[in-house]
Amino acid sequence: MSKLPYKELKIWQKAMTLAKEVYGVTQVFPETEKFGLINQLRRAAVSVPSNIAEGSQRTSDKDFFNFICIAKGSLAELETQIILSHTLRYMDDDTLKSILTESKRCNE
């Protein structure tokens, strides 16, 4: 269980940076993806810091660990969607690399 307020957790801060980057990137996606990849990417990106925050406020280490596992699952989902977005040419190589680098920082 975290003794720090969630806003002071480095992992939460990194996840917030990642979510902000995903929101920025998806602003230039095609309008046809508004209810597809854009929505999925944003939901997965928001899920990572949200689960870290929720887990940190639970009363046991076991609960906190469970929420960290859920956040890691959302991170894997996000990475998959980012790779698909790149494959569909919705983002360039530099953007892909930048987001995957941020994602890796959240997984350290």
C-alpha positions as CSV (number, residue, x, y, z in Angstrom):
1,M,0.0,0.0,0.0
2,S,1.3,3.4,-0.9
3,K,2.0,5.8,2.0
4,L,2.3,8.8,-0.4
5,P,-0.7,10.7,-1.8
6,Y,-1.2,9.3,-5.3
7,K,-0.3,12.7,-6.9
8,E,3.2,12.3,-5.4
9,L,3.8,8.8,-6.9
10,K,6.3,9.0,-9.7
11,I,4.4,6.2,-11.6
12,W,1.2,8.2,-11.4
13,Q,3.0,11.3,-12.7
14,K,4.5,9.3,-15.6
15,A,1.1,7.8,-16.4
16,M,-0.5,11.3,-16.5
17,T,2.2,12.5,-18.9
18,L,1.5,9.5,-21.1
19,A,-2.3,10.1,-21.1
20,K,-1.7,13.8,-22.0
21,E,0.5,12.7,-24.9
22,V,-2.2,10.3,-26.2
23,Y,-4.8,13.0,-26.0
24,G,-2.6,15.3,-28.0
25,V,-1.8,12.7,-30.7
26,T,-5.4,11.6,-31.2
27,Q,-6.5,15.2,-31.9
28,V,-5.2,14.8,-35.5
29,F,-6.7,11.3,-36.1
30,P,-9.4,11.1,-38.8
31,E,-12.9,12.1,-37.7
32,T,-14.0,8.5,-38.7
33,E,-12.1,7.2,-35.7
34,K,-13.9,9.4,-33.2
35,F,-15.9,6.5,-31.8
36,G,-13.2,3.9,-32.7
37,L,-9.5,4.1,-32.0
38,I,-9.6,7.7,-30.6
39,N,-12.1,6.6,-27.9
40,Q,-10.3,3.3,-27.2
41,L,-6.9,5.0,-27.0
42,R,-8.1,7.7,-24.6
43,R,-9.9,5.3,-22.4
44,A,-6.9,3.0,-22.1
45,A,-4.6,6.0,-21.4
46,V,-6.9,7.4,-18.7
47,S,-7.2,4.0,-17.1
48,V,-3.5,3.7,-16.3
49,P,-3.2,6.7,-13.9
50,S,-6.8,6.2,-12.7
51,N,-6.1,2.6,-11.5
52,I,-2.8,3.7,-9.9
53,A,-4.6,6.4,-8.0
54,E,-7.5,4.2,-6.9
55,G,-5.2,1.4,-5.8
56,S,-3.0,3.7,-3.8
57,Q,-6.0,4.7,-1.7
58,R,-7.0,1.1,-0.9
59,T,-6.3,-0.2,2.6
60,S,-4.1,-3.2,1.8
61,D,-1.0,-4.0,-0.3
62,K,-2.9,-6.8,-2.0
63,D,-5.6,-4.3,-3.2
64,F,-2.9,-1.9,-4.4
65,F,-1.1,-4.6,-6.2
66,N,-4.3,-5.7,-7.9
67,F,-4.9,-2.2,-9.2
68,I,-1.3,-1.9,-10.4
69,C,-1.9,-5.1,-12.4
70,I,-5.0,-3.6,-13.9
71,A,-3.0,-0.5,-14.8
72,K,-0.4,-2.7,-16.5
73,G,-3.1,-4.4,-18.5
74,S,-4.4,-1.1,-19.7
75,L,-0.9,-0.1,-20.6
76,A,-0.5,-3.2,-22.8
77,E,-3.9,-2.4,-24.4
78,L,-2.7,1.1,-25.1
79,E,0.5,0.0,-26.6
80,T,-1.4,-2.4,-28.9
81,Q,-3.7,0.4,-30.0
82,I,-0.7,2.7,-30.6
83,I,1.0,0.2,-32.8
84,L,-2.2,-0.3,-34.8
85,S,-2.6,3.4,-35.2
86,H,0.9,3.6,-36.6
87,T,0.2,0.7,-38.9
88,L,-2.9,2.5,-40.2
89,R,-0.6,5.6,-40.7
90,Y,-2.4,7.8,-38.2
91,M,0.9,8.6,-36.6
92,D,4.5,8.8,-37.8
93,D,7.5,6.9,-36.6
94,D,8.7,9.6,-34.2
95,T,5.3,9.8,-32.5
96,L,5.1,6.0,-32.2
97,K,8.6,6.0,-30.6
98,S,7.8,8.9,-28.3
99,I,4.6,7.2,-27.0
100,L,6.1,3.8,-26.6
101,T,9.0,5.4,-24.7
102,E,6.6,7.1,-22.3
103,S,4.8,3.8,-22.0
104,K,8.0,2.0,-21.1
105,R,8.7,4.6,-18.4
106,C,5.3,3.7,-16.8
107,N,6.3,0.0,-16.8
108,E,9.6,0.5,-14.9
